[in-house]
Amino acid sequence: MNIDPFPKPFSCKEKASIKYPCSWLYKVIGLNEDALRKAIHTVIGKNNLIITKSHTSSGGKYCSLNVEVVVEDEESRMGNYSNLKNHAAVKVVL
């Protein structure tokens, strides 16, 4: 058996299998916690979601919130991501 001492980098050619509906977690990063909470409520709504504070940068400029919500399908999961990402109060969505 010939084992390559330098394995090739991992590459994902298949789409991850996600069973819907499922709970999904977004990390939303911005400058102002209140503005982020308003953005999340505007995009996702106020029902059936949990928002928890994740982190504030050492200088206090940035904060991040975890948003847990049940998504019904890939379209709604990606729609939430895209709409959060495009909101003016949001700098980054993970």
N, C-alpha and C positions, 0 to 999 in steps of 0.2 A: 504494500500500500504506500502510495506517495502522498505525503502531507506537505502542503505548501507552508513554508516557515513565515511567509508574509501574506496573510490572508487579505483578500480584497475587501474594500470598505463595504459595510452593510448597505444594501440597496433594497428598497421596498417596491416591488413591482405590482403587488396586489393591494387592493384597497382593504383597509381594516373592516372586519365584519362587526357591525354594531347592531344590536337587537333593539328595536324601537317598540314602544316608547321606553325611554330610559332617562335616568338622572344625568345631567351634564353640568360640568363646572367650567365657568369662564372666569378668568382673572382680568379685571378691568383696572387700568392704571391711568391716572390723571393728576391734575394739579389741586383739585378741590373735592373733598369727600362729599359735601352736600350736592355739588353739581354732578358728580358721578352717580349718586343715588337717584337724582332726578332723571338723568339720562337713562339709567337702567329701567326705571319705572315707565318712562316714555316708550322705550323700545320693546321691553318684554311685558310690561304690565305690573300690577301690584299683587296679583294672586298667584299662589303656588310657587313662590320663589323664596329663597333664603339668601340674604346678603350678610356677609360677615367681613369685618375689617381684617385685612391680611397684613399690611405693612405700611409704614411711613418711612421715607428716606431719612437718613441721618440729619440732613439739613432742613427737613420738613417741607421740601418743595413738592415732592411727589407722594401720593398715597395709592394703595391698591386695595381693591375689594374683591372678595370671592363671591361669585353669584352662582348659586345652585338652582337649577330649574329642570323640570321634566320636559323633554322635547319629544314630540310625537313622531317625527321623521327627520330625514337628513335635510330636507328643504327648510324646515323650521329651525333646525340646529345651525345651519349655515346662514340662514336669514338673520337670526339673532346676532351671530358673529359679525356679519357684514354691516348691519345697521348700527351695532355698538361701535364698530371700528370707524364708521363714517360720522359719528356724532361729534359735534364741536368740543364737548367737554372731555372726550376720551382721547388719550394719547396712544395707548396700546391695548390690545385685547389678546390674551393668550388662552 
